[in-house]
């Protein structure tokens, strides 16, 4: 059964009616953000009997893998020996794992050294953490994740980890895991003999990780084994679901250097891709019978939009909608349901774009300003009830005007985007081939 989130739109006359654009004198804080709820056995217990078993098994497997991961790290050093410092944090790790070099480069000593470092950071579960220097090998006993994430135990922070020394140990966030898998496959392709076996084995372990981490309904959490809170949500942010599905699609087809994956895993990968597409379609927001865009993340079982960090409210998100549309338009033989989802998402993007505005640096930080001829632009988030742009701040307040949030949050997040134009440009080509 296809689950959809039905929006009950209020008449706009019944709301305060703040302007769509900045500079409105009525701009205000419209409500507070509330935290997402993770996957728990109590929430699973509310499911119908027929669905409960698969979810309970999934949660138990996650918890067992979490304990196994910790035990494996502890076993790397003799008792009483102090572990080395955690890996240094960098801004993103994909720069060390380029995926666009000529094929022969992946056979160089430089590329192989990075591949060895990548393997050393693979978690026992088979995934990778994020924001690390992939040119340095992990030392025995060294943690899998760095200290860059939230390290304070602050209940007011939606992103505070349950254990500040064990967070993002296996994640799809910031392009992690799928990038490592694609990089290793490229290096292994230049080492067809025994010298490439370790890299191929690491990729196969990564395939198992993605299959194990996939929810029964086809989505993926941001972190696996599960860490709780919004990290348990099915995550479209950073294109996590689509990137995981696209790696598995290449695995299933033996494409992009994945031809060494065993046939039984190819079959399982193909099934996982189908489930990922199904859950993506089910998570699309509706207004009545009209399909719109997609949220940043949805609750894993109910598939309704949910929040993430303090400043990331429940919404329809233009960036995630763009990524999902590009993913769906890459389907070689799209079903009628996929075609309808694409057309609905594109129509929504077209309906909310604005012109003659620019989000740029001013003497008072980044602001949305009048700029004739500029655009189109899209707000990062749109309210699920009114359909209007909304903006969050670190104090969990949600505003109707980006210029009303704190300078630090305005400067530190892409609140207005031009990227959705990519999806519209691609749609012009796709629609001609898919009448």
C-alpha positions as CSV (number, residue, x, y, z in Angstrom):
1,X,0.0,0.0,0.0
2,X,1.3,3.4,-0.9
3,X,1.5,5.7,2.2
4,X,1.2,9.4,1.5
5,X,1.4,12.5,3.7
6,X,-1.8,14.4,3.0
7,X,-1.5,18.1,3.7
8,X,-4.6,19.8,5.1
9,X,-4.1,23.3,3.7
10,X,-5.7,26.2,5.5
11,X,-7.3,29.0,3.7
12,X,-4.6,31.7,3.5
13,X,-7.0,34.2,4.8
14,X,-7.1,32.2,8.1
15,X,-3.3,32.6,8.7
16,X,-1.4,35.7,9.5
17,X,-0.4,36.0,5.9
18,X,3.3,37.0,6.0
19,X,4.8,38.0,2.7
20,X,6.6,35.4,0.6
21,X,9.5,37.7,0.4
22,X,11.9,39.4,2.8
23,X,11.4,42.9,4.2
24,X,7.8,42.5,5.2
25,X,7.0,44.5,8.4
26,X,4.9,41.6,9.6
27,X,7.8,39.1,9.5
28,X,7.8,37.1,12.7
29,X,8.6,33.9,14.6
30,X,5.7,31.6,13.6
31,X,6.4,28.6,15.9
32,X,9.1,26.4,17.5
33,X,10.7,23.4,15.9
34,X,10.2,20.1,17.7
35,X,12.6,17.1,17.7
36,X,12.2,14.0,15.6
37,X,11.6,10.7,17.4
38,X,13.9,7.7,16.6
39,X,12.9,4.2,15.9
40,X,12.0,2.4,19.2
41,X,10.5,-0.9,20.2
42,X,7.5,1.0,21.6
43,X,6.8,2.7,18.3
44,X,7.2,-0.6,16.5
45,X,4.7,-2.1,18.9
46,X,2.0,0.3,17.6
47,X,2.2,-1.3,14.1
48,X,-0.2,-3.8,12.8
49,X,0.8,-7.4,13.6
50,X,1.7,-8.2,10.0
51,X,4.3,-5.4,9.9
52,X,5.7,-5.6,13.4
53,X,8.0,-8.6,13.0
54,X,10.2,-7.2,10.2
55,X,10.7,-3.9,12.1
56,X,11.5,-5.6,15.4
57,X,14.0,-7.8,13.7
58,X,15.6,-4.8,12.0
59,X,15.9,-2.9,15.4
60,X,17.4,-6.0,17.1
61,X,19.9,-6.4,14.3
62,X,21.0,-2.8,14.6
63,X,21.4,-3.1,18.3
64,X,23.5,-6.3,18.0
65,X,25.7,-4.7,15.3
66,X,26.3,-1.6,17.5
67,X,27.6,-3.8,20.3
68,X,29.7,-5.9,17.8
69,X,31.2,-2.7,16.4
70,X,32.2,-1.5,19.9
71,X,33.6,-4.9,20.9
72,X,35.7,-5.1,17.7
73,X,37.3,-1.7,18.4
74,X,38.0,-2.5,22.0
75,X,39.7,-5.8,20.9
76,X,42.2,-3.9,18.7
77,X,44.4,-2.9,21.8
78,X,45.5,-4.9,24.8
79,X,43.7,-4.1,28.0
80,X,45.1,-0.9,29.7
81,X,46.7,0.5,26.6
82,X,45.5,4.0,25.8
83,X,44.0,4.4,22.3
84,X,45.5,6.9,19.9
85,X,43.9,10.3,19.4
86,X,40.8,10.3,17.2
87,X,41.3,11.1,13.5
88,X,41.5,14.7,12.6
89,X,38.4,16.3,11.1
90,X,38.3,17.9,7.7
91,X,35.5,19.5,5.8
92,X,34.3,16.6,3.7
93,X,36.4,13.6,2.7
94,X,35.6,13.2,-1.0
95,X,38.5,15.4,-2.1
96,X,40.8,12.5,-1.2
97,X,38.7,10.1,-3.2
98,X,38.1,11.7,-6.6
99,X,35.7,9.8,-8.8
100,X,36.4,11.7,-12.0
101,X,40.0,10.9,-12.8
102,X,41.1,8.9,-15.9
103,X,40.9,5.2,-15.4
104,X,44.7,4.8,-15.3
105,X,45.1,7.2,-12.4
106,X,43.4,4.6,-10.1
107,X,46.3,2.3,-10.7
108,X,48.9,4.8,-9.3
109,X,50.7,4.5,-6.0
110,X,48.8,7.6,-4.8
111,X,45.4,6.2,-5.6
112,X,46.3,2.8,-4.0
113,X,47.6,4.4,-0.8
114,X,44.3,6.2,-0.4
115,X,42.4,3.0,-1.0
116,X,44.4,1.3,1.7
117,X,43.5,4.1,4.1
118,X,39.8,3.9,3.1
119,X,39.8,0.1,3.9
120,X,41.4,0.9,7.3
121,X,38.5,3.2,8.3
122,X,35.7,0.8,7.3
123,X,33.6,0.0,10.4
124,X,33.0,-3.7,11.4
125,X,29.5,-3.2,10.1
126,X,30.9,-2.3,6.7
127,X,30.2,1.5,6.5
128,X,32.3,4.6,6.9
129,X,32.2,7.7,9.0
130,X,32.5,11.2,7.5
131,X,34.7,14.3,7.3
132,X,38.1,12.5,7.6
133,X,41.5,12.7,5.9
134,X,41.5,9.6,3.7
135,X,45.2,9.9,2.9
136,X,46.1,8.6,6.4
137,X,45.5,5.1,7.7
138,X,43.5,4.4,10.8
139,X,45.7,3.3,13.7
140,X,44.9,0.2,15.9
141,X,42.4,1.2,18.5
142,X,41.7,4.6,16.9
143,X,38.1,5.6,16.8
144,X,36.2,5.4,13.6
145,X,34.8,9.0,13.8
146,X,36.4,12.3,14.7
147,X,35.6,15.0,17.3
148,X,34.1,17.4,14.8
149,X,30.5,16.5,15.5
150,X,28.5,17.9,18.5
151,X,30.5,17.0,21.6
152,X,28.3,18.5,24.3
153,X,25.6,16.7,26.1
154,X,23.0,19.4,25.7
155,X,19.3,18.2,25.7
156,X,18.3,21.5,23.9
157,X,20.4,20.4,20.9
158,X,18.6,18.0,18.6
159,X,22.0,16.8,17.3
160,X,23.5,16.0,20.7
161,X,24.7,12.3,20.4
162,X,23.8,9.7,23.0
163,X,27.5,9.0,23.3
164,X,29.8,11.9,22.4
165,X,32.7,9.4,21.7
166,X,30.6,7.2,19.4
167,X,28.7,9.0,16.7
168,X,28.4,8.7,12.9
169,X,30.0,5.3,13.1
170,X,28.7,4.2,9.7
171,X,26.7,6.9,7.8
172,X,25.5,8.1,4.5
173,X,25.8,11.7,5.6
174,X,28.1,14.1,3.6
175,X,28.4,11.5,0.8
176,X,30.0,8.9,3.0
177,X,30.1,5.2,2.4
178,X,28.8,5.3,-1.2
179,X,31.8,7.5,-2.2
180,X,34.3,5.0,-0.5
181,X,32.6,2.1,-2.3
182,X,32.8,3.8,-5.7
183,X,36.4,4.8,-5.2
184,X,37.5,1.3,-4.1
185,X,35.8,-0.2,-7.1
186,X,37.7,2.1,-9.5
187,X,41.0,1.2,-7.8
188,X,40.2,-2.5,-7.8
189,X,39.4,-2.3,-11.5
190,X,43.1,-1.4,-12.1
191,X,44.2,-4.4,-10.0
192,X,42.5,-7.5,-11.5
193,X,44.8,-9.9,-9.7
194,X,45.2,-10.9,-6.1
195,X,46.6,-7.4,-5.3
196,X,43.1,-6.0,-5.6
197,X,41.4,-8.6,-3.5
198,X,41.4,-6.5,-0.3
199,X,39.7,-3.6,-2.1
200,X,37.1,-5.8,-3.7
201,X,36.4,-7.5,-0.3
202,X,35.9,-4.1,1.2
203,X,33.4,-3.1,-1.5
204,X,31.4,-6.4,-0.9
205,X,31.4,-5.7,2.8
206,X,30.0,-2.2,1.9
207,X,27.2,-3.8,-0.2
208,X,26.2,-5.9,2.8
209,X,26.3,-2.8,4.9
210,X,23.8,-1.0,2.6
211,X,21.5,-4.1,2.5
212,X,21.6,-4.5,6.2
213,X,21.0,-0.8,6.9
214,X,18.0,-0.6,4.6
215,X,14.7,-0.3,6.4
216,X,12.0,-3.0,5.7
217,X,10.1,-0.4,3.6
218,X,13.2,0.5,1.5
219,X,14.5,3.7,3.1
220,X,17.8,4.3,4.7
221,X,18.6,6.1,8.0
222,X,21.4,8.7,8.2
223,X,23.4,6.5,10.5
224,X,23.6,2.7,10.9
225,X,23.7,1.0,13.3
226,X,20.9,3.4,14.5
227,X,21.9,6.2,16.8
228,X,18.5,7.6,17.7
229,X,16.7,10.9,17.2
230,X,16.5,12.4,13.7
231,X,19.4,10.2,12.5
232,X,16.9,7.3,12.4
233,X,14.7,9.2,9.9
234,X,14.7,8.1,6.3
235,X,17.1,10.7,5.0
236,X,16.8,12.4,1.6
237,X,19.2,15.1,2.8
238,X,22.6,14.8,1.1
239,X,20.8,12.6,-1.4
240,X,21.5,9.7,1.0
241,X,18.6,7.4,-0.2
242,X,19.2,8.1,-3.9
243,X,23.0,7.7,-3.7
244,X,22.7,4.4,-1.8
245,X,20.2,3.2,-4.4
246,X,22.3,4.3,-7.3
247,X,25.4,2.4,-6.0
248,X,23.2,-0.7,-5.6
249,X,21.8,-0.2,-9.0
250,X,25.3,-0.3,-10.5
251,X,26.1,-3.3,-8.3
252,X,23.0,-5.1,-9.6
253,X,24.0,-4.4,-13.2
254,X,27.7,-5.1,-12.8
255,X,28.4,-1.5,-13.9
256,X,31.0,1.1,-12.9
257,X,33.6,-1.5,-11.9
258,X,31.2,-3.6,-9.7
259,X,31.3,-6.6,-12.0
260,X,33.1,-8.7,-9.3
261,X,30.2,-8.7,-6.9
262,X,28.7,-12.2,-6.5
263,X,25.5,-12.9,-8.4
264,X,23.4,-13.5,-5.3
265,X,24.3,-10.0,-4.1
266,X,23.5,-8.6,-7.5
267,X,20.0,-10.0,-7.1
268,X,19.6,-8.6,-3.6
269,X,20.9,-5.2,-4.8
270,X,18.3,-5.0,-7.5
271,X,15.5,-5.8,-5.0
272,X,16.8,-3.1,-2.7
273,X,16.8,-0.5,-5.5
274,X,13.1,-1.3,-6.3
275,X,12.2,-0.9,-2.6
276,X,14.1,2.4,-2.5
277,X,12.1,3.8,-5.4
278,X,8.9,2.6,-3.9
279,X,9.5,4.4,-0.5
280,X,10.7,7.5,-2.3
281,X,7.4,7.7,-4.2
282,X,5.5,7.0,-1.0
283,X,7.3,9.9,0.9
284,X,6.3,12.5,-1.7
285,X,4.1,15.2,-0.2
286,X,0.6,15.6,-1.5
287,X,-1.9,18.4,-1.4
288,X,-5.2,16.6,-2.0
289,X,-4.6,14.6,-5.2
290,X,-1.7,16.8,-6.3
291,X,1.8,15.5,-5.9
292,X,4.3,18.1,-4.7
293,X,7.9,17.9,-3.5
294,X,9.8,15.9,-0.9
295,X,10.9,16.6,2.7
296,X,14.5,16.5,3.9
297,X,13.6,13.4,6.0
298,X,10.6,11.4,7.0
299,X,9.7,9.2,9.9
300,X,10.9,5.7,9.1
301,X,7.5,3.9,9.5
302,X,4.9,6.5,9.0
303,X,6.8,8.3,6.2
304,X,5.6,11.7,7.3
305,X,8.0,14.7,7.2
306,X,10.0,15.2,10.3
307,X,12.6,17.7,11.7
308,X,16.4,17.3,11.8
309,X,18.7,19.8,13.5
310,X,17.4,22.7,15.6
311,X,17.1,24.9,12.5
312,X,15.8,22.2,10.1
313,X,12.0,22.1,10.4
314,X,9.4,19.7,8.9
315,X,8.9,21.0,5.4
316,X,8.9,20.4,1.7
317,X,12.6,20.9,0.7
318,X,13.5,22.3,-2.7
319,X,17.1,20.9,-2.6
320,X,16.0,17.3,-1.8
321,X,13.2,17.6,-4.3
322,X,15.9,18.5,-7.0
323,X,18.1,15.5,-6.1
324,X,15.2,13.1,-6.0
325,X,13.9,14.3,-9.4
326,X,17.3,13.8,-10.9
327,X,17.5,10.3,-9.4
328,X,14.0,9.3,-10.7
329,X,14.7,10.8,-14.2
330,X,17.7,8.5,-14.3
331,X,15.5,5.4,-14.2
332,X,15.9,3.6,-17.6
333,X,12.3,2.4,-17.8
334,X,10.2,4.6,-15.6
335,X,6.8,3.3,-14.4
336,X,3.7,5.4,-14.7
337,X,4.0,6.0,-10.9
338,X,7.6,7.3,-11.4
339,X,6.5,9.5,-14.3
340,X,3.6,11.0,-12.2
341,X,6.0,11.7,-9.3
342,X,8.4,13.5,-11.5
343,X,5.8,15.6,-13.2
344,X,4.3,16.5,-9.8
345,X,7.7,17.5,-8.3
346,X,8.6,19.6,-11.3
347,X,5.2,21.4,-11.3
348,X,5.7,22.2,-7.6
349,X,9.2,23.6,-8.2
350,X,7.8,25.7,-11.0
351,X,5.0,27.0,-8.8
352,X,7.3,28.3,-5.9
353,X,10.3,29.8,-7.8
354,X,10.8,33.5,-7.4
355,X,12.6,36.1,-9.6
356,X,14.2,39.5,-8.9
357,X,15.6,38.4,-5.6
358,X,19.2,37.5,-4.5
359,X,20.5,35.9,-1.3
360,X,23.9,37.5,-0.9
361,X,26.3,39.0,1.5
362,X,25.6,42.5,2.9
363,X,27.1,44.6,5.7
364,X,24.7,42.7,8.0
365,X,25.5,39.2,6.8
366,X,23.7,37.2,4.0
367,X,20.3,38.5,3.3
368,X,17.5,38.2,0.7
369,X,17.5,41.5,-1.2
370,X,15.7,42.9,-4.2
371,X,17.7,42.5,-7.4
372,X,15.8,43.1,-10.7
373,X,16.6,40.5,-13.2
374,X,18.0,38.0,-10.7
375,X,16.7,34.4,-10.2
376,X,15.0,32.1,-10.3
377,X,15.5,31.2,-6.6
378,X,13.9,28.7,-4.3
379,X,13.6,28.7,-0.6
380,X,15.3,25.8,1.1
381,X,12.2,24.9,3.1
382,X,8.4,25.4,2.5
383,X,5.8,25.2,5.2
384,X,3.6,22.1,5.0
385,X,0.4,23.9,5.6
386,X,0.7,27.3,4.0
387,X,3.3,26.4,1.3
388,X,5.2,29.5,2.2
389,X,9.0,29.7,2.8
390,X,10.2,29.1,6.3
391,X,13.6,29.5,8.0
392,X,14.9,28.0,11.2
393,X,17.4,29.2,13.8
394,X,19.6,27.4,16.3
395,X,17.3,28.3,19.2
396,X,14.6,26.1,17.5
397,X,12.5,29.1,16.4
398,X,10.9,29.0,12.9
399,X,10.7,32.3,11.0
400,X,8.8,33.4,7.9
401,X,11.6,35.7,6.8
402,X,15.2,34.7,6.4
403,X,16.4,38.2,7.2
404,X,14.9,37.7,10.7
405,X,17.1,34.8,11.8
406,X,20.5,35.2,13.5
407,X,23.5,36.4,11.4
408,X,25.4,33.2,12.1
409,X,22.6,31.0,10.9
410,X,22.0,33.2,7.8
411,X,25.7,32.9,6.9
412,X,26.0,29.2,7.7
413,X,23.2,27.7,5.6
414,X,21.9,27.9,2.0
415,X,18.5,29.2,2.7
416,X,17.8,30.3,-0.9
417,X,18.9,28.1,-3.8
418,X,19.3,28.2,-7.5
419,X,20.1,24.5,-7.8
420,X,16.5,23.4,-8.5
421,X,16.9,24.9,-12.0
422,X,19.0,21.8,-12.8
423,X,16.0,19.6,-12.4
424,X,13.9,21.8,-14.6
425,X,16.5,21.8,-17.3
426,X,16.8,18.0,-17.2
427,X,13.1,17.7,-17.2
428,X,12.9,19.5,-20.5
429,X,15.0,16.7,-22.0
430,X,13.4,13.9,-20.0
431,X,9.8,14.9,-20.9
432,X,10.5,14.8,-24.6
433,X,11.6,11.2,-24.2
434,X,8.8,10.3,-21.8
435,X,5.5,11.7,-23.2
